[in-house]
Amino acid sequence: MADVLHFDVDEALDEMLKVFWKQGFKSTTTKELAKSAKLSEGSLFNTFGSKREVYILALQKYRNNASYLFELIEQDESPLRGIRKYWEAIAARAADKSKTNGCMITNATIEQSQDAKIVAFINSVHSDNEKRFKKQLDRAIEIGELKSGTDTKALAQFLQHSSQGIRVMSRLNPSKPKMKNIVDSVMSVLHPYLRA
């Protein structure tokens, strides 16, 4: 435990996050994690616990780093304009050929670990995202952007699932025109619910 004080825990987690993001949970070894963070495997276990615990911490860190996407919606006076900004930000990243790892949360979802604790964490992320979408869609009703009676729960589920789809496609480095078409199509789903 003595050498725990001789390294930056947050920086070490950043390095291990990169390994998990590139390789996934199953293909990553504790030896690779320790090497990336410049730690002994003993220090890794003493500080972070099991590989599973490190992975969940890395996913949480990734999630926190990506929180700015929902802030694009939450900080805009117009929830619908904010939702478009959210989608445009995701599309821009998906079309960026220098970013080929995709979304770490999406990758974790696709990998479908049999570990109950990891699955529970991933499910909680998707559930929380749906709630955040719903809250902003409800706000759109309150300020008169969407019609009263709009099924915001169903729309929130659609937005969350669609956001995962575009992130899967980002692994293929799709073109900017294709991403624009997807954003426009997603936003068009809201058109029937717009208040005249």
N, C-alpha and C positions, 0 to 999 in steps of 0.2 A: 504493500500500500504506500510505501514511502515515496515512490516515484510518481504517484498520482499528482502531487503538487508541482511537478516539473513540466507539465504540459498544459496547454489550453484545451479544456474539455470541449468547448464549442467549436474550435478549429478542427479538433480531431473528428468530431461528428460530421463537420462539413466534408472532410475528406472521405469518410466512410459512406456518406450519402452519395457521393459521386460514383463510388464503386457499385453500390446497390442499384443506383439509377441506370447504370450502363449494363449490369449483368443480371439484375433481379435477385430475389432472395435465395432461390434454390441453388443457383450456380455460383454463388459467392461463398468463399470459405473464410473462416475466422482468421486464418493466416494472411489472406489478402487484405482483410479489413485492418488487421494490426499493422501490416506493412504500409498501407496507405496513410495511416495516422502516425506512423513512426513510433509504434508502441510494441511492447512484447505482448504476446497473447495473454499472459497473466495479468498485465496491467489493464488490458481491454476488458477481461472478465471482471476484475476487481472494481473497475470504474463503472462499466455499463451493464454488466450482467451477461446474459446469454446473447447469442446471435439474434434471436427473435427480439429481445429487448432493444438491441441496437437498431434493428430494422424498423421497429415501431417508432423509436425516437427519430430516426431519419425521415420516416414518412410524415411525422408530426412537424418536423422542421421544414420539410418541403411544403407542406400544407400552409404553414405560417408564412413562408416566403411568397406563396402565391395568393395570399389574402387580398392583395391589391386589386385583383380582378373583380371581386365582389364589391370592393370599395368604389370602383368605377360606377357601379349602379347606385350604391347607397349614398354616395356623396353628390349625386346629380339631382337637381330639383325635379327633373323629369325621369321617372323610373324607366320608361320605355327608351328614352335617349341613352340612359345609362346601360340598359341591356344591349343596345346596339354597340356601344363602346366596348362592353365586355366581349361580345362576339368578334368585333374587329380586332381586338387585342389577341384573342386566341387564334384567329385566322392568320394574323401577321406572324405569329410564332410558328404556326403550322407550315407556313410557306417559306420560312427561313431555312435555307439549305445548310446552314452551319449548325443547326440544332436538330440532331437526328435521333436523340434518345426518347423523344415523345414526352408525355406527362408521366411522372413517376407513379402517381396514384392510379392512373389508367393502366399502366404496365402491371402494377400490383394486382389490379382487378382481373386482368387477363390471365396472369400467372395462376390465380386461384389456388393459393396455398391451402393445404389441409389443416393448417394450424388455426385452431378456433379463435385464439386471441387476435391473430392478424386479420382474419376474416371479419371479426367483430369491429376492429378498428376501421377497416375499409368500408364496411357497411355504414358505420357512423358518419364517415366523411360524406358519403353519397346522400345519406338522410339529412345531414346538416345543410348540405348545399341545396337540396330541394326546399328545405324550410326557408333558406335565405332568398331563393327565387320567389317563393310564395309570398313572403313578407313584402317584397318589392312590387309584386303584381297586385297585392291587396292595396298597397299605397297608391298604385296607379288608378285603382278604382276610386279610392278616397279623394284624389285630386281631379278626377274626371277624365282621365286618359282612357280608361277602359270602362265598358258598360257594367252597370250593377248586375250582379248575378253571374258574372263570368266565373267559370270553374278554374280558379287560380291553382288549385291543387293539381289538376290534370295538366295544366300548362306548365307548372313548375316541374312536374315529372318529365314532361316532354323536353323542356330546356336542359335539364340535367342529363338525361340520356343522350340527347343530341350533342351536348358538349363532350361527352365521352367518345362519341362516334368520330367527331372531327379530330380528336386527339389521337385516336387509333390511326386515322389516315395521315396524321402528321409524320408517322414513321416512314411514309413513302415519299415525303417531300413533295406534296402536291403544289400545283402552280397557284400563283396569286389570283388569276381569273377564276379558277375553280373554287378557291376559298371565298371569293367575293360572291359567287353564285350561291354557295352554301349559306353564307350570312344573310343574303337577301331572301333566300327561301325560308330560313328559320324565322326571320322577322315577319314574313308574309303570313305565317300561321296566326299571328296576333291580329291581323287586319280585320277579320270578321267581328272581333271583340272591341274594336276601337269605338269610342263614343263620338258620335257625329257632332 
